[in-house]
Amino acid sequence: MREAFTRESDDSLLSIEIEIDAGMHKDDSPWLFSVFIKYDGLDDSSESYEEFLETKESLIIGIEYEDKANYLGTRIVDGWSEFYFCASSAKDLNTMVTAMLKDTGYAYESNIIKDKKWNFYETQLFPTPLELAHIQSAKIIFLLEEEGDDLNSVRTVEHYLSFETPTAKNRFINTLALDGFSFKDEIDTEEFQHAVALIKEHAVTHDEVKKVVEELFEAVGKEGGFYEGWSTTLVLKED
């Protein structure tokens, strides 16, 4: 499954697409294969954008169809779209990409290195826990928008936190000092043990949710806990 997110790095914003389930290939794919295409894939309004997407998908499908490598993800950096694959062998990959891209008109380059521990995928592509929380938030907001939600409308939002031990959970509840948050309930299921639900009144725009999630993420992290997500009710736009 592919997920897309942005990451702040060295005062710049990276756009990343990641194949979340690629780790299944880790044991038998010690090679990291990269293909850089000179195209800034961020502007989806450009007339050439659809053509670029066709080239991208053709490249991925072609490489995977030949069973030479598996797609890991894409980064867009400084006007280049960087595609990454894992491979069991370095043989023929550069030759294959040349055959695919030589007549496209794009400037490109490819490279393959040994990365047996998958350091690049795990540190440069895979989302951090906070980035995963933002990805999940974006999905919820998208679904709310699809149902006609007025994202700017302030409503009660539940946020879920879990802890390693009951002691850590109780300490967090008893010392809760987050502005606007209040304790709602304890949760104890197979998925979320030693968990709690907090509530706060706020809008569910991307910026507002990002701010609230990051505040909670930092607070629960100090107790060794985890931010598990949020939910809310639908507030329809007025006609």
C-alpha positions as CSV (number, residue, x, y, z in Angstrom):
1,M,0.0,0.0,0.0
2,R,1.3,3.4,-0.9
3,E,1.2,6.4,1.4
4,A,2.2,10.0,0.7
5,F,3.4,12.6,3.2
6,T,5.7,15.6,3.5
7,R,8.8,15.9,5.7
8,E,10.7,18.9,6.8
9,S,14.4,18.5,6.2
10,D,17.2,21.1,6.3
11,D,14.7,24.0,6.0
12,S,13.1,22.4,3.0
13,L,10.0,20.3,2.5
14,L,10.3,16.8,1.0
15,S,7.4,15.1,-0.7
16,I,7.6,11.4,-0.1
17,E,5.6,8.4,-1.4
18,I,6.3,5.1,0.4
19,E,5.4,1.5,-0.2
20,I,4.5,0.7,3.4
21,D,4.5,-3.1,3.0
22,A,7.9,-3.2,1.2
23,G,9.5,-4.7,4.2
24,M,8.3,-8.2,3.2
25,H,11.2,-8.1,0.7
26,K,13.9,-7.2,3.2
27,D,15.4,-10.7,3.7
28,D,16.1,-11.4,0.0
29,S,16.7,-7.9,-1.4
30,P,20.0,-6.5,-0.2
31,W,20.5,-4.0,-3.1
32,L,19.1,-0.5,-3.2
33,F,18.4,0.6,-6.8
34,S,17.7,4.3,-7.5
35,V,16.4,6.1,-10.6
36,F,16.5,9.9,-10.7
37,I,14.4,11.7,-13.3
38,K,14.8,15.5,-13.8
39,Y,11.2,16.4,-13.2
40,D,9.5,18.2,-10.3
41,G,6.5,16.0,-9.7
42,L,4.8,18.4,-7.3
43,D,2.9,20.5,-9.8
44,D,-0.2,18.5,-10.7
45,S,-1.6,21.4,-12.7
46,S,1.3,21.3,-15.2
47,E,0.4,20.1,-18.7
48,S,3.2,17.6,-18.6
49,Y,2.2,16.1,-15.2
50,E,-0.1,13.3,-16.6
51,E,2.7,12.3,-19.1
52,F,5.2,12.2,-16.2
53,L,2.8,10.0,-14.1
54,E,2.5,7.6,-17.1
55,T,6.3,7.4,-17.3
56,K,6.6,6.8,-13.5
57,E,4.0,4.0,-13.4
58,S,5.4,2.4,-16.6
59,L,8.9,2.4,-15.0
60,I,7.6,0.8,-11.8
61,I,5.4,-1.7,-13.6
62,G,8.2,-2.6,-16.0
63,I,10.8,-3.2,-13.4
64,E,8.5,-5.2,-11.1
65,Y,7.0,-7.2,-14.1
66,E,10.5,-8.4,-15.0
67,D,10.8,-9.5,-11.4
68,K,14.1,-7.6,-11.2
69,A,13.2,-5.3,-8.2
70,N,10.4,-4.1,-6.1
71,Y,9.2,-0.5,-5.6
72,L,10.1,1.2,-2.3
73,G,9.0,4.8,-2.8
74,T,9.7,8.2,-4.3
75,R,11.2,11.4,-3.0
76,I,10.9,14.8,-4.8
77,V,14.0,16.8,-4.1
78,D,15.3,20.0,-5.8
79,G,13.5,19.4,-9.1
80,W,14.3,15.7,-9.3
81,S,11.9,12.8,-8.8
82,E,13.9,10.0,-7.1
83,F,12.5,6.5,-7.4
84,Y,13.8,3.7,-5.2
85,F,13.7,-0.1,-5.5
86,C,15.0,-3.1,-3.6
87,A,16.6,-5.9,-5.6
88,S,18.0,-9.3,-5.0
89,S,20.7,-8.8,-7.7
90,A,22.4,-5.8,-9.3
91,K,22.5,-7.4,-12.7
92,D,20.8,-5.7,-15.7
93,L,19.0,-3.0,-13.8
94,N,20.8,0.0,-15.2
95,T,20.5,-1.5,-18.7
96,M,16.7,-2.0,-18.3
97,V,16.1,1.5,-17.1
98,T,18.1,2.9,-20.0
99,A,15.9,1.0,-22.5
100,M,12.8,2.3,-20.8
101,L,13.8,6.0,-20.5
102,K,16.1,6.7,-23.3
103,D,13.4,7.9,-25.7
104,T,11.2,9.8,-23.1
105,G,13.0,13.1,-23.3
106,Y,13.8,13.2,-19.6
107,A,17.2,13.6,-18.2
108,Y,17.8,10.7,-15.9
109,E,20.5,8.7,-14.0
110,S,20.4,5.4,-12.1
111,N,22.6,3.8,-9.5
112,I,22.7,0.7,-7.4
113,I,24.4,0.1,-4.0
114,K,24.4,-2.6,-1.3
115,D,22.1,-1.8,1.6
116,K,21.6,-5.1,3.3
117,K,20.3,-3.5,6.5
118,W,17.8,-1.3,4.5
119,N,19.1,1.8,6.2
120,F,17.9,4.1,3.5
121,Y,14.3,2.8,3.4
122,E,14.0,2.8,7.2
123,T,15.6,6.2,7.8
124,Q,15.0,8.3,4.7
125,L,11.7,6.9,3.3
126,F,9.7,5.3,6.0
127,P,7.5,7.7,8.0
128,T,8.2,8.4,11.7
129,P,5.4,7.6,14.2
130,L,4.4,11.3,14.1
131,E,4.3,11.2,10.3
132,L,2.2,8.1,10.4
133,A,-0.2,9.9,12.7
134,H,-0.4,12.8,10.2
135,I,-1.1,10.3,7.4
136,Q,-3.9,8.8,9.4
137,S,-5.3,12.2,10.1
138,A,-5.3,13.1,6.4
139,K,-7.3,10.0,5.7
140,I,-10.0,10.9,8.3
141,I,-10.2,14.5,7.0
142,F,-10.5,13.3,3.5
143,L,-13.4,11.0,4.4
144,L,-15.1,13.9,6.3
145,E,-14.7,16.1,3.3
146,E,-16.3,13.4,1.1
147,E,-19.3,13.4,3.4
148,G,-19.7,17.2,3.1
149,D,-18.2,18.1,6.5
150,D,-17.6,21.7,7.5
151,L,-14.0,21.2,8.6
152,N,-13.9,24.7,10.1
153,S,-16.7,23.9,12.5
154,V,-15.6,23.5,16.1
155,R,-16.8,20.2,17.6
156,T,-15.8,17.6,20.2
157,V,-12.9,15.5,19.1
158,E,-11.7,12.4,20.9
159,H,-8.0,11.6,21.0
160,Y,-6.6,8.2,22.0
161,L,-3.4,7.6,23.9
162,S,-1.9,4.3,25.2
163,F,0.8,3.5,27.7
164,E,3.1,0.7,28.6
165,T,1.9,0.4,32.1
166,P,-1.1,1.3,34.3
167,T,1.2,3.4,36.4
168,A,2.3,5.6,33.4
169,K,-1.4,5.9,32.4
170,N,-2.5,7.0,35.8
171,R,0.4,9.4,36.2
172,F,-0.5,11.1,32.9
173,I,-4.2,11.3,33.8
174,N,-3.5,12.7,37.3
175,T,-1.1,15.3,36.0
176,L,-3.0,16.3,32.9
177,A,-2.3,19.9,32.2
178,L,-2.9,20.3,28.5
179,D,-4.9,23.5,27.7
180,G,-8.4,22.6,26.5
181,F,-8.2,18.9,27.0
182,S,-10.2,16.8,29.5
183,F,-10.2,13.2,30.4
184,K,-13.2,11.2,29.0
185,D,-12.7,7.5,29.6
186,E,-10.2,4.6,30.1
187,I,-9.9,2.1,27.3
188,D,-8.6,-1.4,27.7
189,T,-8.8,-3.7,24.6
190,E,-6.5,-6.2,23.0
191,E,-5.4,-3.5,20.6
192,F,-5.1,-0.6,23.1
193,Q,-4.1,-1.7,26.6
194,H,-3.7,0.9,29.3
195,A,-5.3,3.5,27.0
196,V,-7.4,6.6,27.6
197,A,-9.6,8.9,25.6
198,L,-9.2,12.7,25.9
199,I,-11.6,15.2,24.4
200,K,-11.1,18.7,23.2
201,E,-13.2,21.2,21.2
202,H,-11.6,22.2,18.0
203,A,-12.0,22.4,14.2
204,V,-10.7,19.5,12.0
205,T,-8.8,21.4,9.3
206,H,-5.4,20.0,8.4
207,D,-3.6,22.8,10.2
208,E,-5.6,22.6,13.4
209,V,-5.5,18.8,13.6
210,K,-1.7,18.9,13.0
211,K,-1.2,21.3,15.8
212,V,-3.3,19.3,18.3
213,V,-1.8,16.0,17.3
214,E,1.8,17.3,17.7
215,E,0.9,18.8,21.1
216,L,-0.4,15.4,22.3
217,F,2.3,13.5,20.7
218,E,5.0,15.4,22.6
219,A,3.1,15.2,25.9
220,V,2.4,11.5,25.9
221,G,5.9,10.8,24.7
222,K,7.3,12.2,27.9
223,E,5.5,9.4,29.8
224,G,6.7,6.8,27.3
225,G,3.2,6.5,25.8
226,F,1.9,6.5,22.3
227,Y,-0.6,8.6,20.3
228,E,-3.1,6.3,18.7
229,G,-5.4,8.5,16.7
230,W,-8.6,10.5,16.9
231,S,-12.3,10.5,15.9
232,T,-15.2,12.9,15.8
233,T,-18.7,13.4,14.6
234,L,-19.7,14.7,11.2
235,V,-20.7,18.4,11.0
236,L,-22.4,19.1,7.7
237,K,-22.0,22.4,5.9
238,E,-25.0,24.6,5.9
239,D,-26.8,25.2,2.6
